[in-house]
Amino acid sequence: MKVGLIGVGRCGLPIALNFEQRGLQVIASSYKQEYIEDLQNKIINTTEPYVKELLQDSKIDFTTDNQRVIEECDVIYILVATPSLPSGDYDMQAIDNVMDDFKKYKGSLKDKVCVIASTTNPGYCETVSKSMKDIGLDIAYCPIFIAQGSVYKDFDSSHHVMIGTDNENAFTKTKALFLALSKPDQRIFNMGFTASEILKMTYNCFYTIKVSFVNQIGQLLYRSGSWKDKETFYELVRIDDVIGARASKFGFGYGGPCLPRDNKSLVKFAKKLGVDYNIGDVVDDLNNKHVTFLHELYSKQNQPKLPYYFSYISYKPGTDLDEPAQQHDLAKLFLEDGIKVYVSPSQFLNQNVAKKLKDQFGDLFQIKSETDLKQENIDYFQIN
């Protein structure tokens, strides 16, 4: 099977490589000419695991020509960026542009299927599907459930697929794509477009609720004088079958490119339907305030006002994204207190973020490894 992937960026490239590793012939596109030329020359600047290594032996055909992708492939997989708008909606312009490419195509589309994997506003894919009927293009929505820093692994290890479409032909064609990946224990589900779009946000939004709840309970422990029991308390929380182990440990609030914006989008969608879904706003508010509590907590624990040490200041270990991160915000609060902050010189330290902190705080902000601190007999208070 030959699959075309339009949007071979930070998420799209690992998935294109995974398609290839699982036996598919792949042609992948981006509108960025220089980036495509680098990929053709096996050059990529990324911290995503597996990508650099797999690219070296890859036979993926990289192009800037979406018409080629449409012409040569029966399955066209769309993974373009859909950034958030100030309103809380996702910006669908990049997908709209791809739909325009289909409309410009001179050949027949009746044997092809367009699989949208980008995050979309609920109701969008149904609208697109209706608008494409006149040109004979089948549409399916198949959101991906991955995290930055582990895109290839998350996609490869996923064993359930959600195909959003009310069109039997679109479902059959899309199902064939995932069956071709040869995952013996894979389960394939079919729902309507809008239910699938809501479910994509549901996964992430439930995760934010859980993170905020667990952190709020931690604040209750602290305020009640029970902080000494924190480790045992959370161990008992994690072994409970109802709560479960994932995201059930006190720590930083959520951040990154997906969770905050999915909360806002679900709230916006609910309001359009007249549903008072204020949980998302409440959770975001609690999450935003949590960094202030962490600042209070660690400041009281660090009575000698030792320098603070962070192994990372991105929203999670293993990624260099410049996205909302309480780790960064907490480091900045300490710097504003006039206390030195050391950050590990990891490959995942975003250099633009580090430069901004250095420019603002000067020598208070230092990039130094924990090993160097120990060798130089520098006492420090470790955050993560």
N, C-alpha and C positions, 0 to 999 in steps of 0.2 A: 504493500500500500504506500502511496506517495501522499504525504500531508504537507500542506503549506501553512507556515506560521507567520502571521503578520503582527509585528511588534516584538522583535527579537531583542528586547532590552534586558534589564536586570533580572526579571522573572522569566521572560520569554526565552532567553538563551539557555538556561539550565533545562527548561522543559523541552526545547528543541533537541538538545543533546540527549535527553532521556528518551524521546521518541526514537532517535537514531539508535541508541544503545539497545532498544527493545525491538529492533529489526525493521523500522520504517525508513523509507526514503524521505528526506526532508529538504524542502526549499524554504528559506526564511528571509523575511524582509524587514527593513527599517527605512525611514525617509532620510536618515543621516548618512550621507555619502561617505564621509571620512571614517565613520564608525564601521560601516560595511566593508570598506577597503581594509581596515585593520583586521576584521574578522576573517576576511579572505586570506590575509597574511598571517593568521594564527596569533594575532595580537589582541589581548584583552586586559583591561585594568579592572580587576574585580577581587573581592575577598570571599566570594561565594565558593564553598568547597566543591571540588571535582571539576569545576568549569574550565580552568586553565589546562588541566591535564587532558581532559576529554577533547578539548578543542584542537589539540595538536594533531590528533589522528582522525579528526572528523572529516567526513565527506559531504557535510551539509553545503548546499548551494546557497550562498548569501547574495542578496540582490536588493536594489532599491525600487524595483519594478513590480508593483502589486499586480499589474496585468499579467505578468509572467506567472506569478503565483496562482492566480485564478485560472489561467489557461492550462497549466500543467498538473493541477491537483484536483482531486474530487472532494477532498476535505480541506477546508480553509479554516484554520484555528486562529481566532482573533484575541490577542493579548496586549492591546494598546493601553496607554495610561488614561485613567479617568479621575483626574484630581478633584478635590472638593472645591466647591464654590462657596463664597461667603454665606449664601443662603442655607447651606447644609446639604444641598443636592450634589450629585456627582456631575462633572462636566462630560457630556457625551460626545463632544465635538470630534474627538479622534475616531470613535466608532462611526459616527456619521460620515466622516471622510472616507472610511473604508467602504461603507455602503454606496457612496458615490462612485467609487472605483468599480463596484459590481455593476452599477447602472450603466457605466461607460463601456463595459465589456461587450464585444460584438458577437461572441459565440453563444452557444446554448448553456444554460445553467441548470437544466432539469435533472442532471445526474449528480449535481454537486450539493454540498451542504456547508453552510457557514456556522461554525461553532464559536459562540461568543463566550470567552472565559474571563474577560474583564469584569470588575464589579460595576453593576449598573443600578440605576434607579428602578424600584419596583414599577412595573408597567411598561418600561421602555422596550424590552425585547418583544413583547406582544405587539406594540406599535410598529416596531421595525419589521416584524414578520408579516404584518398586514401590508406594509408599504412595499415589500419585496415580492408579493404574490404576482404582480403584473409582469415581472421579469422571470418568474419561475424559480426563484431561489428559496430553498428550504433553510430555516433558521432554527438553531437550538441554543440553549443557554446552559453552559457547564462551568460553574464557578470552581475555582481552585482553592484548596485549603492548605496554604503553605505559609511559612514565616521567613522573613529575610534572615539570611545567614544559614539557612538549611533548605533552600528551595528545591534543589535536586532530590535530596533525600526524602523530603516531605511528599513531593509529587510521586516519587518512585514507590514509596511505602504505603501510599493511600490505597485502600482496598474497597472503597465504595465510590461510586460515581453517580452524580445527580444530573440527569438530562432533563432540562426544562423545555418542553414543547408540547403543543396539542396536535402536532402534525405527525401522523404515523410514519410517513416517509422520512421525515427529519430524524425521528427517533431511531429508525432502523439503520440509517446511514451513520449516525453518530455512535450508536451502539457498536457498529462494526469497527470503528476506530479504536474503541477501548478494548474490544475483544482481541484486536490485533496486537495489543500490548502483552498478551499472554500472561495474565495474572490469574492463576488457577482459583484463588479464593476471592476474586473480585466480585462485588455485588453491584448491580446496575439498577437504578431506580428512575422512574419517570413521574414527573409532576408537570403542572402547568407552568407557564413562564413566570407569572407573578409570585406564585408560591415558592418557586425555586429562588427567586431574587430575595424574597423575605427571609428564607431559610439561611441564605449566605450571611446576611446581617445578624440573624438570630444567633448563630454560633459565636460570632465575635462579641456581640452585645451581652450574651449570657456570661462569657468569660470576664468581661469588665465588671459585671455585677458581682461575680464571685471574688475577684481580686479586691474590689473595694470593701466588700463585706468582711473578708478575712482581715484586711488591714484595720477596719473599724473595730473589730473585736480585739485586735492587738492594742488599740488605743484604750479600750475599756480595761484590759488587763493592767496596762501601765497606770492609768488614772486610779484604779482600785487598789494599787499597791501589790498586785499579783505578778509583777513582771518576772520575778524569780522562777515562776512556774511556766514560763513561756514555752520552752522547748518541749516539756512533757505535754502541755496543753495542746500544742499544734500536732504533736505526734498522734494524740488521741483523735483529734479532728480528722487527720488524714486517713486513719484506719476505719473510719465510719463509712459504711457502704453507700449511704445517701450522699454524703458530701464528697468523698473521694479524695485522692492524693493530689491531683493536678491543681495548681494555683491555690493550694491550701497551706501556704506558709507565709508568715508575716514578712513584709519587705517593701520594696519600692512599688509605687503605683504603676499602672499601665501607661504605655506611650507608643511611639513608633508611627508608621505610616497608615495603619489600618484601624486599630481599635478606637481611637478618639473620633475619627471621621465617621465610622459606621454607627456609633452612638448618635451623632448629630443627624445623620441621614435617616435613621429609623424614627427619630423624634419628628423630623420634618414630614416624613411619609405618613405617620400616624395622624398628624394634624390635618393633612389633606383629607383624610377619611373621617375627620371629626372624632378621633380617638384621643383621649387625654392620656397619652403615654408619657408621663412625667418622670418615669423611672430613669430614663436615659439622662435627663438633665440633672437629676439628683445624684446619680452615680458619677457623672463628670465633675460635679461640684465637690463631692467628697474626695474624688481622686486628686483634683487640683489643690485642695487644702492639705492633703496628706503630706506633701513635701515640707510644709511648715511644721507639722508634727515631728517628722524625722529630724528636722533641724533642731528642734527643742530637745528631742530625745538624745541625740548624739552630743549636743553641746553640754548637756548635764552629765553625760557619761564621761566626757573628756574634760574633766575639771582642770587638769594641768595645761589645757589648751595646746596640746601637742599638734604637730602638723597632721593633716588628714591624708590618707593614702587610698586612692581608687585604682583598682585594676582595670576599670573601664568607666567611661562616662556617657556611652551611648545607651539607648533604652534597653538593650539586652547585650550579653556577651556574644562575640562572634559576628558583629556587624559594625560597619563604619558609617551608617546612614546618619545624616544630619536631620534628625526628626525629633519631635518632642520627647524629652528624656528627663525623668526626675533625678537621675544620677547626675546629669549635667547641672540641673537647677540647684541641687543640693550643694554641689561643689562651688557653685557661684555664690550661694549664700554664705558659705564658710569664708570665701575670699572677701566678700563684703564685710565680714566680721574682722578682717585683718589677720586671718590665720592662714598659714601656708598650706597649699594643697599640692600633693604629688600625684601624678597620674602615670601609669605604666606606659612605656613606649611601644605599645602593641601595634601590629599592622592594622588593627581595627580602630586605632585612634584617628578620628577625622581631623586632618591637618588644618582645615579651614576653621573648625570649631576651636582647636587648640590655639591657633593664631589669634583669634578674637579674644580669648581669655588672657593670652600673654600680652596682647596690646593693651588690654584694659587694666590688668592687675600686675603687670611687670614680673618682678622676681618672686612675688607671692605664689605664682603659678609655675610649677616645675614639672618637667617630664623626666621621670627617673624610675628605674625598676626597683622592685622590692629587694632584690639581691644587692643592688648598689646601696640602698639605704642601710641594710644590715652590715655591709662591709664598712660603711662610713660611720657606723655606730650612731645612726640617727634614730631617735625614738619617734614613733608615729602611732596614730590611731587609725586602724584599718576599717574601711567602710565596706568594701566588697572584694 
